[in-house]
């Protein structure tokens, strides 16, 4: 079974679970929450008392779709392909 599904190594915890309690974000400012996943602070970095409020805010905002002004053409095979 290990050939198809490697064992989970519990000694390597993710960085989001090892958050220093003194560095938790205690103040909630809903206007400053960033929708872009690459720019926003992980929910694990918020104080446990306000994590649910942060989650509710992201759910109410809806899905985030980044928009580019122009998509550069890419050569695939012998043809130039692009998104409109």
mmCIF file of the N, C-alpha and C atoms, coordinates in Angstrom:
data_MODEL
# 
_entry.id   MODEL 
# 
loop_
_atom_site.group_PDB 
_atom_site.id 
_atom_site.type_symbol 
_atom_site.label_atom_id 
_atom_site.label_alt_id 
_atom_site.label_comp_id 
_atom_site.label_asym_id 
_atom_site.label_entity_id 
_atom_site.label_seq_id 
_atom_site.pdbx_PDB_ins_code 
_atom_site.Cartn_x 
_atom_site.Cartn_y 
_atom_site.Cartn_z 
_atom_site.occupancy 
_atom_site.B_iso_or_equiv 
_atom_site.pdbx_formal_charge 
_atom_site.auth_seq_id 
_atom_site.auth_comp_id 
_atom_site.auth_asym_id 
_atom_site.auth_atom_id 
_atom_site.pdbx_PDB_model_num 
ATOM 1   N N  . UNK A 1 1  ? 0.825   -1.198 0.000   1.00 0.00 ? 1  UNK A N  1 
ATOM 2   C CA . UNK A 1 1  ? 0.000   0.000  0.000   1.00 0.00 ? 1  UNK A CA 1 
ATOM 3   C C  . UNK A 1 1  ? 0.864   1.255  0.000   1.00 0.00 ? 1  UNK A C  1 
ATOM 4   N N  . UNK A 1 2  ? 2.053   1.193  0.624   1.00 0.00 ? 2  UNK A N  1 
ATOM 5   C CA . UNK A 1 2  ? 2.929   2.356  0.676   1.00 0.00 ? 2  UNK A CA 1 
ATOM 6   C C  . UNK A 1 2  ? 3.424   2.754  -0.705  1.00 0.00 ? 2  UNK A C  1 
ATOM 7   N N  . UNK A 1 3  ? 3.369   1.822  -1.642  1.00 0.00 ? 3  UNK A N  1 
ATOM 8   C CA . UNK A 1 3  ? 3.774   2.125  -3.012  1.00 0.00 ? 3  UNK A CA 1 
ATOM 9   C C  . UNK A 1 3  ? 2.853   3.172  -3.629  1.00 0.00 ? 3  UNK A C  1 
ATOM 10  N N  . UNK A 1 4  ? 1.581   3.106  -3.321  1.00 0.00 ? 4  UNK A N  1 
ATOM 11  C CA . UNK A 1 4  ? 0.596   4.006  -3.893  1.00 0.00 ? 4  UNK A CA 1 
ATOM 12  C C  . UNK A 1 4  ? 0.250   5.192  -2.998  1.00 0.00 ? 4  UNK A C  1 
ATOM 13  N N  . UNK A 1 5  ? 0.325   4.995  -1.689  1.00 0.00 ? 5  UNK A N  1 
ATOM 14  C CA . UNK A 1 5  ? -0.045  6.033  -0.746  1.00 0.00 ? 5  UNK A CA 1 
ATOM 15  C C  . UNK A 1 5  ? 1.018   6.126  0.340   1.00 0.00 ? 5  UNK A C  1 
ATOM 16  N N  . UNK A 1 6  ? 1.911   7.127  0.251   1.00 0.00 ? 6  UNK A N  1 
ATOM 17  C CA . UNK A 1 6  ? 2.975   7.203  1.252   1.00 0.00 ? 6  UNK A CA 1 
ATOM 18  C C  . UNK A 1 6  ? 2.419   7.543  2.624   1.00 0.00 ? 6  UNK A C  1 
ATOM 19  N N  . UNK A 1 7  ? 3.132   7.100  3.657   1.00 0.00 ? 7  UNK A N  1 
ATOM 20  C CA . UNK A 1 7  ? 2.718   7.385  5.027   1.00 0.00 ? 7  UNK A CA 1 
ATOM 21  C C  . UNK A 1 7  ? 2.894   8.858  5.323   1.00 0.00 ? 7  UNK A C  1 
ATOM 22  N N  . UNK A 1 8  ? 1.996   9.402  6.116   1.00 0.00 ? 8  UNK A N  1 
ATOM 23  C CA . UNK A 1 8  ? 2.078   10.806 6.531   1.00 0.00 ? 8  UNK A CA 1 
ATOM 24  C C  . UNK A 1 8  ? 3.086   10.923 7.653   1.00 0.00 ? 8  UNK A C  1 
ATOM 25  N N  . UNK A 1 9  ? 4.019   11.849 7.516   1.00 0.00 ? 9  UNK A N  1 
ATOM 26  C CA . UNK A 1 9  ? 5.035   12.067 8.532   1.00 0.00 ? 9  UNK A CA 1 
ATOM 27  C C  . UNK A 1 9  ? 4.532   13.130 9.500   1.00 0.00 ? 9  UNK A C  1 
ATOM 28  N N  . UNK A 1 10 ? 4.145   12.721 10.707  1.00 0.00 ? 10 UNK A N  1 
ATOM 29  C CA . UNK A 1 10 ? 3.583   13.639 11.689  1.00 0.00 ? 10 UNK A CA 1 
ATOM 30  C C  . UNK A 1 10 ? 4.629   14.562 12.295  1.00 0.00 ? 10 UNK A C  1 
ATOM 31  N N  . UNK A 1 11 ? 5.902   14.222 12.144  1.00 0.00 ? 11 UNK A N  1 
ATOM 32  C CA . UNK A 1 11 ? 6.944   15.063 12.720  1.00 0.00 ? 11 UNK A CA 1 
ATOM 33  C C  . UNK A 1 11 ? 7.124   16.346 11.929  1.00 0.00 ? 11 UNK A C  1 
ATOM 34  N N  . UNK A 1 12 ? 6.677   16.382 10.677  1.00 0.00 ? 12 UNK A N  1 
ATOM 35  C CA . UNK A 1 12 ? 6.781   17.587 9.857   1.00 0.00 ? 12 UNK A CA 1 
ATOM 36  C C  . UNK A 1 12 ? 5.425   18.271 9.828   1.00 0.00 ? 12 UNK A C  1 
ATOM 37  N N  . UNK A 1 13 ? 5.178   19.106 10.797  1.00 0.00 ? 13 UNK A N  1 
ATOM 38  C CA . UNK A 1 13 ? 3.912   19.834 10.868  1.00 0.00 ? 13 UNK A CA 1 
ATOM 39  C C  . UNK A 1 13 ? 3.983   21.044 9.951   1.00 0.00 ? 13 UNK A C  1 
ATOM 40  N N  . UNK A 1 14 ? 2.843   21.469 9.434   1.00 0.00 ? 14 UNK A N  1 
ATOM 41  C CA . UNK A 1 14 ? 2.832   22.639 8.561   1.00 0.00 ? 14 UNK A CA 1 
ATOM 42  C C  . UNK A 1 14 ? 3.068   23.903 9.370   1.00 0.00 ? 14 UNK A C  1 
ATOM 43  N N  . UNK A 1 15 ? 3.502   24.940 8.678   1.00 0.00 ? 15 UNK A N  1 
ATOM 44  C CA . UNK A 1 15 ? 3.808   26.195 9.366   1.00 0.00 ? 15 UNK A CA 1 
ATOM 45  C C  . UNK A 1 15 ? 2.557   26.860 9.927   1.00 0.00 ? 15 UNK A C  1 
ATOM 46  N N  . UNK A 1 16 ? 1.378   26.551 9.358   1.00 0.00 ? 16 UNK A N  1 
ATOM 47  C CA . UNK A 1 16 ? 0.161   27.183 9.858   1.00 0.00 ? 16 UNK A CA 1 
ATOM 48  C C  . UNK A 1 16 ? -0.263  26.634 11.218  1.00 0.00 ? 16 UNK A C  1 
ATOM 49  N N  . UNK A 1 17 ? 0.179   25.434 11.561  1.00 0.00 ? 17 UNK A N  1 
ATOM 50  C CA . UNK A 1 17 ? -0.193  24.881 12.862  1.00 0.00 ? 17 UNK A CA 1 
ATOM 51  C C  . UNK A 1 17 ? 0.761   25.329 13.953  1.00 0.00 ? 17 UNK A C  1 
ATOM 52  N N  . UNK A 1 18 ? 1.926   25.831 13.587  1.00 0.00 ? 18 UNK A N  1 
ATOM 53  C CA . UNK A 1 18 ? 2.920   26.251 14.565  1.00 0.00 ? 18 UNK A CA 1 
ATOM 54  C C  . UNK A 1 18 ? 2.969   27.764 14.665  1.00 0.00 ? 18 UNK A C  1 
ATOM 55  N N  . UNK A 1 19 ? 1.849   28.387 14.828  1.00 0.00 ? 19 UNK A N  1 
ATOM 56  C CA . UNK A 1 19 ? 1.778   29.839 14.920  1.00 0.00 ? 19 UNK A CA 1 
ATOM 57  C C  . UNK A 1 19 ? 2.033   30.260 16.350  1.00 0.00 ? 19 UNK A C  1 
ATOM 58  N N  . UNK A 1 20 ? 2.881   31.235 16.529  1.00 0.00 ? 20 UNK A N  1 
ATOM 59  C CA . UNK A 1 20 ? 3.190   31.763 17.850  1.00 0.00 ? 20 UNK A CA 1 
ATOM 60  C C  . UNK A 1 20 ? 1.957   32.494 18.381  1.00 0.00 ? 20 UNK A C  1 
ATOM 61  N N  . UNK A 1 21 ? 1.432   32.112 19.547  1.00 0.00 ? 21 UNK A N  1 
ATOM 62  C CA . UNK A 1 21 ? 0.219   32.753 20.068  1.00 0.00 ? 21 UNK A CA 1 
ATOM 63  C C  . UNK A 1 21 ? 0.360   34.264 20.274  1.00 0.00 ? 21 UNK A C  1 
ATOM 64  N N  . UNK A 1 22 ? 1.564   34.727 20.538  1.00 0.00 ? 22 UNK A N  1 
ATOM 65  C CA . UNK A 1 22 ? 1.741   36.166 20.746  1.00 0.00 ? 22 UNK A CA 1 
ATOM 66  C C  . UNK A 1 22 ? 1.688   36.942 19.437  1.00 0.00 ? 22 UNK A C  1 
ATOM 67  N N  . UNK A 1 23 ? 1.815   36.254 18.290  1.00 0.00 ? 23 UNK A N  1 
ATOM 68  C CA . UNK A 1 23 ? 1.774   36.941 17.004  1.00 0.00 ? 23 UNK A CA 1 
ATOM 69  C C  . UNK A 1 23 ? 0.407   36.847 16.328  1.00 0.00 ? 23 UNK A C  1 
ATOM 70  N N  . UNK A 1 24 ? -0.600  36.325 17.029  1.00 0.00 ? 24 UNK A N  1 
ATOM 71  C CA . UNK A 1 24 ? -1.937  36.211 16.451  1.00 0.00 ? 24 UNK A CA 1 
ATOM 72  C C  . UNK A 1 24 ? -2.564  37.587 16.255  1.00 0.00 ? 24 UNK A C  1 
ATOM 73  N N  . UNK A 1 25 ? -3.364  37.705 15.212  1.00 0.00 ? 25 UNK A N  1 
ATOM 74  C CA . UNK A 1 25 ? -4.070  38.956 14.936  1.00 0.00 ? 25 UNK A CA 1 
ATOM 75  C C  . UNK A 1 25 ? -5.323  38.984 15.802  1.00 0.00 ? 25 UNK A C  1 
ATOM 76  N N  . UNK A 1 26 ? -5.420  39.965 16.684  1.00 0.00 ? 26 UNK A N  1 
ATOM 77  C CA . UNK A 1 26 ? -6.533  40.047 17.622  1.00 0.00 ? 26 UNK A CA 1 
ATOM 78  C C  . UNK A 1 26 ? -7.621  41.009 17.174  1.00 0.00 ? 26 UNK A C  1 
ATOM 79  N N  . UNK A 1 27 ? -7.289  41.987 16.340  1.00 0.00 ? 27 UNK A N  1 
ATOM 80  C CA . UNK A 1 27 ? -8.267  42.980 15.897  1.00 0.00 ? 27 UNK A CA 1 
ATOM 81  C C  . UNK A 1 27 ? -8.828  42.589 14.537  1.00 0.00 ? 27 UNK A C  1 
ATOM 82  N N  . UNK A 1 28 ? -10.122 42.737 14.378  1.00 0.00 ? 28 UNK A N  1 
ATOM 83  C CA . UNK A 1 28 ? -10.772 42.393 13.127  1.00 0.00 ? 28 UNK A CA 1 
ATOM 84  C C  . UNK A 1 28 ? -11.244 43.656 12.432  1.00 0.00 ? 28 UNK A C  1 
ATOM 85  N N  . UNK A 1 29 ? -10.698 43.910 11.254  1.00 0.00 ? 29 UNK A N  1 
ATOM 86  C CA . UNK A 1 29 ? -11.116 45.022 10.415  1.00 0.00 ? 29 UNK A CA 1 
ATOM 87  C C  . UNK A 1 29 ? -11.556 44.420 9.085   1.00 0.00 ? 29 UNK A C  1 
ATOM 88  N N  . UNK A 1 30 ? -12.869 44.224 8.906   1.00 0.00 ? 30 UNK A N  1 
ATOM 89  C CA . UNK A 1 30 ? -13.379 43.539 7.731   1.00 0.00 ? 30 UNK A CA 1 
ATOM 90  C C  . UNK A 1 30 ? -13.040 44.259 6.435   1.00 0.00 ? 30 UNK A C  1 
ATOM 91  N N  . UNK A 1 31 ? -12.874 45.564 6.482   1.00 0.00 ? 31 UNK A N  1 
ATOM 92  C CA . UNK A 1 31 ? -12.547 46.316 5.278   1.00 0.00 ? 31 UNK A CA 1 
ATOM 93  C C  . UNK A 1 31 ? -11.143 46.063 4.774   1.00 0.00 ? 31 UNK A C  1 
ATOM 94  N N  . UNK A 1 32 ? -10.261 45.631 5.647   1.00 0.00 ? 32 UNK A N  1 
ATOM 95  C CA . UNK A 1 32 ? -8.877  45.431 5.246   1.00 0.00 ? 32 UNK A CA 1 
ATOM 96  C C  . UNK A 1 32 ? -8.580  43.993 4.823   1.00 0.00 ? 32 UNK A C  1 
ATOM 97  N N  . UNK A 1 33 ? -9.566  43.101 4.852   1.00 0.00 ? 33 UNK A N  1 
ATOM 98  C CA . UNK A 1 33 ? -9.324  41.715 4.471   1.00 0.00 ? 33 UNK A CA 1 
ATOM 99  C C  . UNK A 1 33 ? -9.178  41.615 2.957   1.00 0.00 ? 33 UNK A C  1 
ATOM 100 N N  . UNK A 1 34 ? -8.082  41.046 2.513   1.00 0.00 ? 34 UNK A N  1 
ATOM 101 C CA . UNK A 1 34 ? -7.764  40.917 1.093   1.00 0.00 ? 34 UNK A CA 1 
ATOM 102 C C  . UNK A 1 34 ? -8.452  39.680 0.523   1.00 0.00 ? 34 UNK A C  1 
ATOM 103 N N  . UNK A 1 35 ? -9.039  39.791 -0.666  1.00 0.00 ? 35 UNK A N  1 
ATOM 104 C CA . UNK A 1 35 ? -9.725  38.663 -1.287  1.00 0.00 ? 35 UNK A CA 1 
ATOM 105 C C  . UNK A 1 35 ? -8.751  37.743 -2.020  1.00 0.00 ? 35 UNK A C  1 
ATOM 106 N N  . UNK A 1 36 ? -7.644  38.280 -2.495  1.00 0.00 ? 36 UNK A N  1 
ATOM 107 C CA . UNK A 1 36 ? -6.667  37.499 -3.252  1.00 0.00 ? 36 UNK A CA 1 
ATOM 108 C C  . UNK A 1 36 ? -5.956  36.520 -2.322  1.00 0.00 ? 36 UNK A C  1 
ATOM 109 N N  . UNK A 1 37 ? -6.009  35.228 -2.650  1.00 0.00 ? 37 UNK A N  1 
ATOM 110 C CA . UNK A 1 37 ? -5.416  34.202 -1.797  1.00 0.00 ? 37 UNK A CA 1 
ATOM 111 C C  . UNK A 1 37 ? -3.910  34.373 -1.644  1.00 0.00 ? 37 UNK A C  1 
ATOM 112 N N  . UNK A 1 38 ? -3.248  34.882 -2.656  1.00 0.00 ? 38 UNK A N  1 
ATOM 113 C CA . UNK A 1 38 ? -1.812  35.058 -2.585  1.00 0.00 ? 38 UNK A CA 1 
ATOM 114 C C  . UNK A 1 38 ? -1.392  36.211 -1.703  1.00 0.00 ? 38 UNK A C  1 
ATOM 115 N N  . UNK A 1 39 ? -2.289  37.151 -1.443  1.00 0.00 ? 39 UNK A N  1 
ATOM 116 C CA . UNK A 1 39 ? -1.949  38.351 -0.680  1.00 0.00 ? 39 UNK A CA 1 
ATOM 117 C C  . UNK A 1 39 ? -2.497  38.356 0.740   1.00 0.00 ? 39 UNK A C  1 
ATOM 118 N N  . UNK A 1 40 ? -3.517  37.556 1.009   1.00 0.00 ? 40 UNK A N  1 
ATOM 119 C CA . UNK A 1 40 ? -4.157  37.659 2.319   1.00 0.00 ? 40 UNK A CA 1 
ATOM 120 C C  . UNK A 1 40 ? -3.439  36.847 3.391   1.00 0.00 ? 40 UNK A C  1 
ATOM 121 N N  . UNK A 1 41 ? -3.702  37.214 4.619   1.00 0.00 ? 41 UNK A N  1 
ATOM 122 C CA . UNK A 1 41 ? -3.128  36.544 5.789   1.00 0.00 ? 41 UNK A CA 1 
ATOM 123 C C  . UNK A 1 41 ? -3.885  35.230 5.995   1.00 0.00 ? 41 UNK A C  1 
ATOM 124 N N  . UNK A 1 42 ? -3.188  34.112 6.221   1.00 0.00 ? 42 UNK A N  1 
ATOM 125 C CA . UNK A 1 42 ? -3.887  32.845 6.464   1.00 0.00 ? 42 UNK A CA 1 
ATOM 126 C C  . UNK A 1 42 ? -4.805  32.932 7.684   1.00 0.00 ? 42 UNK A C  1 
ATOM 127 N N  . UNK A 1 43 ? -5.922  32.236 7.628   1.00 0.00 ? 43 UNK A N  1 
ATOM 128 C CA . UNK A 1 43 ? -6.892  32.270 8.718   1.00 0.00 ? 43 UNK A CA 1 
ATOM 129 C C  . UNK A 1 43 ? -6.281  31.725 10.004  1.00 0.00 ? 43 UNK A C  1 
ATOM 130 N N  . UNK A 1 44 ? -5.296  30.843 9.890   1.00 0.00 ? 44 UNK A N  1 
ATOM 131 C CA . UNK A 1 44 ? -4.647  30.282 11.077  1.00 0.00 ? 44 UNK A CA 1 
ATOM 132 C C  . UNK A 1 44 ? -3.902  31.336 11.884  1.00 0.00 ? 44 UNK A C  1 
ATOM 133 N N  . UNK A 1 45 ? -3.591  32.480 11.277  1.00 0.00 ? 45 UNK A N  1 
ATOM 134 C CA . UNK A 1 45 ? -2.858  33.531 11.983  1.00 0.00 ? 45 UNK A CA 1 
ATOM 135 C C  . UNK A 1 45 ? -3.776  34.455 12.781  1.00 0.00 ? 45 UNK A C  1 
ATOM 136 N N  . UNK A 1 46 ? -5.079  34.241 12.701  1.00 0.00 ? 46 UNK A N  1 
ATOM 137 C CA . UNK A 1 46 ? -6.032  35.051 13.466  1.00 0.00 ? 46 UNK A CA 1 
ATOM 138 C C  . UNK A 1 46 ? -6.291  34.399 14.818  1.00 0.00 ? 46 UNK A C  1 
ATOM 139 N N  . UNK A 1 47 ? -6.672  35.202 15.763  1.00 0.00 ? 47 UNK A N  1 
ATOM 140 C CA . UNK A 1 47 ? -7.039  34.723 17.089  1.00 0.00 ? 47 UNK A CA 1 
ATOM 141 C C  . UNK A 1 47 ? -8.236  33.780 16.937  1.00 0.00 ? 47 UNK A C  1 
ATOM 142 N N  . UNK A 1 48 ? -8.264  32.664 17.666  1.00 0.00 ? 48 UNK A N  1 
ATOM 143 C CA . UNK A 1 48 ? -9.377  31.720 17.542  1.00 0.00 ? 48 UNK A CA 1 
ATOM 144 C C  . UNK A 1 48 ? -10.759 32.335 17.780  1.00 0.00 ? 48 UNK A C  1 
ATOM 145 N N  . UNK A 1 49 ? -10.831 33.413 18.553  1.00 0.00 ? 49 UNK A N  1 
ATOM 146 C CA . UNK A 1 49 ? -12.127 34.050 18.815  1.00 0.00 ? 49 UNK A CA 1 
ATOM 147 C C  . UNK A 1 49 ? -12.692 34.727 17.573  1.00 0.00 ? 49 UNK A C  1 
ATOM 148 N N  . UNK A 1 50 ? -11.845 35.140 16.638  1.00 0.00 ? 50 UNK A N  1 
ATOM 149 C CA . UNK A 1 50 ? -12.352 35.870 15.467  1.00 0.00 ? 50 UNK A CA 1 
ATOM 150 C C  . UNK A 1 50 ? -12.205 35.094 14.161  1.00 0.00 ? 50 UNK A C  1 
ATOM 151 N N  . UNK A 1 51 ? -11.699 33.856 14.209  1.00 0.00 ? 51 UNK A N  1 
ATOM 152 C CA . UNK A 1 51 ? -11.535 33.060 12.992  1.00 0.00 ? 51 UNK A CA 1 
ATOM 153 C C  . UNK A 1 51 ? -12.861 32.842 12.274  1.00 0.00 ? 51 UNK A C  1 
ATOM 154 N N  . UNK A 1 52 ? -13.926 32.561 13.029  1.00 0.00 ? 52 UNK A N  1 
ATOM 155 C CA . UNK A 1 52 ? -15.223 32.326 12.405  1.00 0.00 ? 52 UNK A CA 1 
ATOM 156 C C  . UNK A 1 52 ? -15.741 33.570 11.691  1.00 0.00 ? 52 UNK A C  1 
ATOM 157 N N  . UNK A 1 53 ? -15.504 34.734 12.271  1.00 0.00 ? 53 UNK A N  1 
ATOM 158 C CA . UNK A 1 53 ? -15.940 35.979 11.630  1.00 0.00 ? 53 UNK A CA 1 
ATOM 159 C C  . UNK A 1 53 ? -15.182 36.213 10.323  1.00 0.00 ? 53 UNK A C  1 
ATOM 160 N N  . UNK A 1 54 ? -13.901 35.887 10.319  1.00 0.00 ? 54 UNK A N  1 
ATOM 161 C CA . UNK A 1 54 ? -13.099 36.036 9.101   1.00 0.00 ? 54 UNK A CA 1 
ATOM 162 C C  . UNK A 1 54 ? -13.610 35.080 8.030   1.00 0.00 ? 54 UNK A C  1 
ATOM 163 N N  . UNK A 1 55 ? -13.879 33.827 8.407   1.00 0.00 ? 55 UNK A N  1 
ATOM 164 C CA . UNK A 1 55 ? -14.416 32.852 7.448   1.00 0.00 ? 55 UNK A CA 1 
ATOM 165 C C  . UNK A 1 55 ? -15.757 33.310 6.883   1.00 0.00 ? 55 UNK A C  1 
ATOM 166 N N  . UNK A 1 56 ? -16.642 33.788 7.752   1.00 0.00 ? 56 UNK A N  1 
ATOM 167 C CA . UNK A 1 56 ? -17.959 34.255 7.295   1.00 0.00 ? 56 UNK A CA 1 
ATOM 168 C C  . UNK A 1 56 ? -17.818 35.399 6.308   1.00 0.00 ? 56 UNK A C  1 
ATOM 169 N N  . UNK A 1 57 ? -16.868 36.304 6.571   1.00 0.00 ? 57 UNK A N  1 
ATOM 170 C CA . UNK A 1 57 ? -16.667 37.443 5.684   1.00 0.00 ? 57 UNK A CA 1 
ATOM 171 C C  . UNK A 1 57 ? -16.219 36.970 4.296   1.00 0.00 ? 57 UNK A C  1 
ATOM 172 N N  . UNK A 1 58 ? -15.263 36.024 4.244   1.00 0.00 ? 58 UNK A N  1 
ATOM 173 C CA . UNK A 1 58 ? -14.796 35.509 2.956   1.00 0.00 ? 58 UNK A CA 1 
ATOM 174 C C  . UNK A 1 58 ? -15.912 34.767 2.220   1.00 0.00 ? 58 UNK A C  1 
ATOM 175 N N  . UNK A 1 59 ? -16.747 34.049 2.940   1.00 0.00 ? 59 UNK A N  1 
ATOM 176 C CA . UNK A 1 59 ? -17.860 33.332 2.308   1.00 0.00 ? 59 UNK A CA 1 
ATOM 177 C C  . UNK A 1 59 ? -18.874 34.313 1.741   1.00 0.00 ? 59 UNK A C  1 
ATOM 178 N N  . UNK A 1 60 ? -19.161 35.389 2.473   1.00 0.00 ? 60 UNK A N  1 
ATOM 179 C CA . UNK A 1 60 ? -20.122 36.387 2.005   1.00 0.00 ? 60 UNK A CA 1 
ATOM 180 C C  . UNK A 1 60 ? -19.596 37.147 0.789   1.00 0.00 ? 60 UNK A C  1 
ATOM 181 N N  . UNK A 1 61 ? -18.281 37.347 0.705   1.00 0.00 ? 61 UNK A N  1 
ATOM 182 C CA . UNK A 1 61 ? -17.704 38.045 -0.442  1.00 0.00 ? 61 UNK A CA 1 
ATOM 183 C C  . UNK A 1 61 ? -17.827 37.229 -1.719  1.00 0.00 ? 61 UNK A C  1 
ATOM 184 N N  . UNK A 1 62 ? -17.870 35.911 -1.587  1.00 0.00 ? 62 UNK A N  1 
ATOM 185 C CA . UNK A 1 62 ? -17.984 35.049 -2.753  1.00 0.00 ? 62 UNK A CA 1 
ATOM 186 C C  . UNK A 1 62 ? -16.622 34.690 -3.319  1.00 0.00 ? 62 UNK A C  1 
ATOM 187 N N  . UNK A 1 63 ? -16.619 33.940 -4.423  1.00 0.00 ? 63 UNK A N  1 
ATOM 188 C CA . UNK A 1 63 ? -15.354 33.503 -5.001  1.00 0.00 ? 63 UNK A CA 1 
ATOM 189 C C  . UNK A 1 63 ? -14.569 34.669 -5.595  1.00 0.00 ? 63 UNK A C  1 
ATOM 190 N N  . UNK A 1 64 ? -13.263 34.528 -5.582  1.00 0.00 ? 64 UNK A N  1 
ATOM 191 C CA . UNK A 1 64 ? -12.380 35.566 -6.112  1.00 0.00 ? 64 UNK A CA 1 
ATOM 192 C C  . UNK A 1 64 ? -11.779 35.073 -7.417  1.00 0.00 ? 64 UNK A C  1 
ATOM 193 N N  . UNK A 1 65 ? -11.929 35.837 -8.480  1.00 0.00 ? 65 UNK A N  1 
ATOM 194 C CA . UNK A 1 65 ? -11.349 35.512 -9.770  1.00 0.00 ? 65 UNK A CA 1 
ATOM 195 C C  . UNK A 1 65 ? -10.412 36.638 -10.180 1.00 0.00 ? 65 UNK A C  1 
ATOM 196 N N  . UNK A 1 66 ? -9.105  36.395 -10.185 1.00 0.00 ? 66 UNK A N  1 
ATOM 197 C CA . UNK A 1 66 ? -8.191  37.461 -10.601 1.00 0.00 ? 66 UNK A CA 1 
ATOM 198 C C  . UNK A 1 66 ? -8.393  37.772 -12.076 1.00 0.00 ? 66 UNK A C  1 
ATOM 199 N N  . UNK A 1 67 ? -8.256  39.023 -12.417 1.00 0.00 ? 67 UNK A N  1 
ATOM 200 C CA . UNK A 1 67 ? -8.446  39.449 -13.801 1.00 0.00 ? 67 UNK A CA 1 
ATOM 201 C C  . UNK A 1 67 ? -7.163  40.100 -14.301 1.00 0.00 ? 67 UNK A C  1 
ATOM 202 N N  . UNK A 1 68 ? -6.735  39.671 -15.480 1.00 0.00 ? 68 UNK A N  1 
ATOM 203 C CA . UNK A 1 68 ? -5.577  40.272 -16.128 1.00 0.00 ? 68 UNK A CA 1 
ATOM 204 C C  . UNK A 1 68 ? -6.084  41.201 -17.222 1.00 0.00 ? 68 UNK A C  1 
ATOM 205 N N  . UNK A 1 69 ? -5.367  42.285 -17.462 1.00 0.00 ? 69 UNK A N  1 
ATOM 206 C CA . UNK A 1 69 ? -5.770  43.209 -18.522 1.00 0.00 ? 69 UNK A CA 1 
ATOM 207 C C  . UNK A 1 69 ? -5.621  42.566 -19.888 1.00 0.00 ? 69 UNK A C  1 
ATOM 208 N N  . UNK A 1 70 ? -4.524  41.880 -20.109 1.00 0.00 ? 70 UNK A N  1 
ATOM 209 C CA . UNK A 1 70 ? -4.328  41.196 -21.384 1.00 0.00 ? 70 UNK A CA 1 
ATOM 210 C C  . UNK A 1 70 ? -3.583  39.892 -21.136 1.00 0.00 ? 70 UNK A C  1 
ATOM 211 N N  . UNK A 1 71 ? -3.964  38.882 -21.855 1.00 0.00 ? 71 UNK A N  1 
ATOM 212 C CA . UNK A 1 71 ? -3.313  37.593 -21.749 1.00 0.00 ? 71 UNK A CA 1 
ATOM 213 C C  . UNK A 1 71 ? -2.300  37.494 -22.886 1.00 0.00 ? 71 UNK A C  1 
ATOM 214 N N  . UNK A 1 72 ? -1.044  37.284 -22.573 1.00 0.00 ? 72 UNK A N  1 
ATOM 215 C CA . UNK A 1 72 ? -0.040  37.228 -23.635 1.00 0.00 ? 72 UNK A CA 1 
ATOM 216 C C  . UNK A 1 72 ? -0.211  35.974 -24.487 1.00 0.00 ? 72 UNK A C  1 
ATOM 217 N N  . UNK A 1 73 ? -0.028  36.091 -25.809 1.00 0.00 ? 73 UNK A N  1 
ATOM 218 C CA . UNK A 1 73 ? -0.132  34.904 -26.671 1.00 0.00 ? 73 UNK A CA 1 
ATOM 219 C C  . UNK A 1 73 ? 1.036   33.948 -26.414 1.00 0.00 ? 73 UNK A C  1 
ATOM 220 N N  . UNK A 1 74 ? 0.767   32.667 -26.569 1.00 0.00 ? 74 UNK A N  1 
ATOM 221 C CA . UNK A 1 74 ? 1.764   31.623 -26.366 1.00 0.00 ? 74 UNK A CA 1 
ATOM 222 C C  . UNK A 1 74 ? 1.818   30.755 -27.607 1.00 0.00 ? 74 UNK A C  1 
ATOM 223 N N  . UNK A 1 75 ? 3.016   30.400 -28.017 1.00 0.00 ? 75 UNK A N  1 
ATOM 224 C CA . UNK A 1 75 ? 3.154   29.537 -29.182 1.00 0.00 ? 75 UNK A CA 1 
ATOM 225 C C  . UNK A 1 75 ? 3.032   28.090 -28.742 1.00 0.00 ? 75 UNK A C  1 
ATOM 226 N N  . UNK A 1 76 ? 2.034   27.413 -29.258 1.00 0.00 ? 76 UNK A N  1 
ATOM 227 C CA . UNK A 1 76 ? 1.815   25.999 -28.985 1.00 0.00 ? 76 UNK A CA 1 
ATOM 228 C C  . UNK A 1 76 ? 1.887   25.293 -30.325 1.00 0.00 ? 76 UNK A C  1 
ATOM 229 N N  . UNK A 1 77 ? 2.901   24.481 -30.488 1.00 0.00 ? 77 UNK A N  1 
ATOM 230 C CA . UNK A 1 77 ? 3.131   23.860 -31.791 1.00 0.00 ? 77 UNK A CA 1 
ATOM 231 C C  . UNK A 1 77 ? 3.603   24.943 -32.746 1.00 0.00 ? 77 UNK A C  1 
ATOM 232 N N  . UNK A 1 78 ? 2.909   25.092 -33.867 1.00 0.00 ? 78 UNK A N  1 
ATOM 233 C CA . UNK A 1 78 ? 3.260   26.127 -34.840 1.00 0.00 ? 78 UNK A CA 1 
ATOM 234 C C  . UNK A 1 78 ? 2.263   27.268 -34.851 1.00 0.00 ? 78 UNK A C  1 
ATOM 235 N N  . UNK A 1 79 ? 1.329   27.263 -33.892 1.00 0.00 ? 79 UNK A N  1 
ATOM 236 C CA . UNK A 1 79 ? 0.291   28.283 -33.858 1.00 0.00 ? 79 UNK A CA 1 
ATOM 237 C C  . UNK A 1 79 ? 0.408   29.123 -32.598 1.00 0.00 ? 79 UNK A C  1 
ATOM 238 N N  . UNK A 1 80 ? 0.025   30.374 -32.698 1.00 0.00 ? 80 UNK A N  1 
ATOM 239 C CA . UNK A 1 80 ? -0.032  31.253 -31.538 1.00 0.00 ? 80 UNK A CA 1 
ATOM 240 C C  . UNK A 1 80 ? -1.417  31.115 -30.912 1.00 0.00 ? 80 UNK A C  1 
ATOM 241 N N  . UNK A 1 81 ? -1.459  30.807 -29.626 1.00 0.00 ? 81 UNK A N  1 
ATOM 242 C CA . UNK A 1 81 ? -2.728  30.661 -28.905 1.00 0.00 ? 81 UNK A CA 1 
ATOM 243 C C  . UNK A 1 81 ? -2.848  31.770 -27.871 1.00 0.00 ? 81 UNK A C  1 
ATOM 244 N N  . UNK A 1 82 ? -4.091  32.184 -27.597 1.00 0.00 ? 82 UNK A N  1 
ATOM 245 C CA . UNK A 1 82 ? -4.312  33.213 -26.588 1.00 0.00 ? 82 UNK A CA 1 
ATOM 246 C C  . UNK A 1 82 ? -5.736  33.124 -26.066 1.00 0.00 ? 82 UNK A C  1 
ATOM 247 N N  . UNK A 1 83 ? -5.936  33.691 -24.880 1.00 0.00 ? 83 UNK A N  1 
ATOM 248 C CA . UNK A 1 83 ? -7.264  33.822 -24.300 1.00 0.00 ? 83 UNK A CA 1 
ATOM 249 C C  . UNK A 1 83 ? -7.815  35.170 -24.681 1.00 0.00 ? 83 UNK A C  1 
ATOM 250 N N  . UNK A 1 84 ? -9.109  35.244 -24.850 1.00 0.00 ? 84 UNK A N  1 
ATOM 251 C CA . UNK A 1 84 ? -9.741  36.526 -25.178 1.00 0.00 ? 84 UNK A CA 1 
ATOM 252 C C  . UNK A 1 84 ? -10.322 37.164 -23.955 1.00 0.00 ? 84 UNK A C  1 
# 
